[in-house]
Amino acid sequence: MRKKFLFLSGSTRKDSFNTTLARYCAEVAKTHDVDVEFVDLADYPMPIFNQDLESESGAPETAKALKEKFVSANGFLIASPEYNSTITPVLKNTIDWLSRKYDDSEPRLVCFSDKAAAIVSTASGVLGGLRGLDPLRLLLSHIGVNVVGKQLAVGFAQEAFDEKGKLVSQDQAEAINTIIKTLIRIG
Ligand SMILES: Cc1cc2nc3c(=O)[nH]c(=O)nc-3n(C[C@H](O)[C@H](O)[C@H](O)COP(=O)(O)O)c2cc1C
């Protein structure tokens, strides 16, 4: 069966550089004979996770819908900025909702356990959001995701992409292709 991968941005900002990067990665993945879907987290708004809310109302429909996509995918790629050197609230909140069991028959961490993931980032500074990748890698590893060892942080985001959203640097483009090939192989 053809493998399927989701591409997400850790930013829902309208002109997000990380969304540009996630969409670029999705286009690269399409050249590798796999099914590819870009998931915009703005289309899946969820309340801030609260266990009382979960007990009273269950998971929001958006979380259920997104969970189905994760379950049917072999893996995913996240391009995310760092906020104060760690992962963004929208990404953490989404992962928290998706990490929960929605019924007793569901296997634990069904969205994440043994799925493959790649992580990349971009930001306007020289580090390109690099520090946020460490906590993201740790979090994903602890919920059973096999995270590709190679990662990329793209600095100086304003100059990193051309008008079509492609990476200008050939070295960075090759690094992304290598990361995606590994993601597809292990997914
Ligand atoms: C609350 C907040 C915290 C931030 N902290 C960092 C940071 O620690 N390191 C950094 O490089 N940029 C930081 N930034 C700047 C973001 O990297 C920048 O806004 C980036 O463009 C956001 O990604 P996006 O373009 O994908 O939305 C922060 C921005 C916000 C709103």
The ligand as an SDF file (V2000), in Angstrom:
LIG
                    3D

 31 33  0  0  0  0  0  0  0  0999 V2000
    5.6890   34.3350   22.0000 C   0  0  0  0  0  0  0  0  0  0  0  0
    6.8140   34.3210   21.0170 C   0  0  0  0  0  0  0  0  0  0  0  0
    8.0570   33.8420   21.4020 C   0  0  0  0  0  0  0  0  0  0  0  0
    9.1230   33.7900   20.4890 C   0  0  0  0  0  0  0  0  0  0  0  0
   10.3020   33.2450   20.8800 N   0  0  0  0  0  0  0  0  0  0  0  0
   11.2810   33.0670   19.9630 C   0  0  0  0  0  0  0  0  0  0  0  0
   12.4650   32.3700   20.3010 C   0  0  0  0  0  0  0  0  0  0  0  0
   12.6500   31.8820   21.3970 O   0  0  0  0  0  0  0  0  0  0  0  0
   13.4130   32.2060   19.3380 N   0  0  0  0  0  0  0  0  0  0  0  0
   13.2410   32.7120   18.0550 C   0  0  0  0  0  0  0  0  0  0  0  0
   14.1090   32.5150   17.2080 O   0  0  0  0  0  0  0  0  0  0  0  0
   12.1190   33.3750   17.7170 N   0  0  0  0  0  0  0  0  0  0  0  0
   11.1450   33.5560   18.6300 C   0  0  0  0  0  0  0  0  0  0  0  0
    9.9960   34.2030   18.2810 N   0  0  0  0  0  0  0  0  0  0  0  0
    9.8870   34.7820   16.9540 C   0  0  0  0  0  0  0  0  0  0  0  0
    9.3760   33.7470   15.9560 C   0  0  0  0  0  0  0  0  0  0  0  0
   10.4020   32.8630   15.6260 O   0  0  0  0  0  0  0  0  0  0  0  0
    8.8980   34.4600   14.6990 C   0  0  0  0  0  0  0  0  0  0  0  0
    7.7540   35.2560   15.0220 O   0  0  0  0  0  0  0  0  0  0  0  0
    8.5820   33.4880   13.5990 C   0  0  0  0  0  0  0  0  0  0  0  0
    8.3950   34.1670   12.4000 O   0  0  0  0  0  0  0  0  0  0  0  0
    7.3450   32.6880   13.9500 C   0  0  0  0  0  0  0  0  0  0  0  0
    7.2070   31.6590   13.0250 O   0  0  0  0  0  0  0  0  0  0  0  0
    6.1580   31.7590   11.8490 P   0  0  0  0  0  0  0  0  0  0  0  0
    6.6970   32.7790   10.8520 O   0  0  0  0  0  0  0  0  0  0  0  0
    6.1320   30.3920   11.2790 O   0  0  0  0  0  0  0  0  0  0  0  0
    4.8340   32.2020   12.4190 O   0  0  0  0  0  0  0  0  0  0  0  0
    8.9400   34.2800   19.1760 C   0  0  0  0  0  0  0  0  0  0  0  0
    7.6710   34.7730   18.7940 C   0  0  0  0  0  0  0  0  0  0  0  0
    6.6290   34.7670   19.6770 C   0  0  0  0  0  0  0  0  0  0  0  0
    5.2710   35.2670   19.2250 C   0  0  0  0  0  0  0  0  0  0  0  0
  1  2  1  0
  2  3  1  0
  2 30  2  0
  3  4  2  0
  4  5  1  0
  4 28  1  0
  5  6  2  0
  6  7  1  0
  6 13  1  0
  7  8  2  0
  7  9  1  0
  9 10  1  0
 10 11  2  0
 10 12  1  0
 12 13  2  0
 13 14  1  0
 14 15  1  0
 14 28  1  0
 15 16  1  0
 16 17  1  0
 16 18  1  0
 18 19  1  0
 18 20  1  0
 20 21  1  0
 20 22  1  0
 22 23  1  0
 23 24  1  0
 24 25  2  0
 24 26  1  0
 24 27  1  0
 28 29  2  0
 29 30  1  0
 30 31  1  0
M  END
$$$$
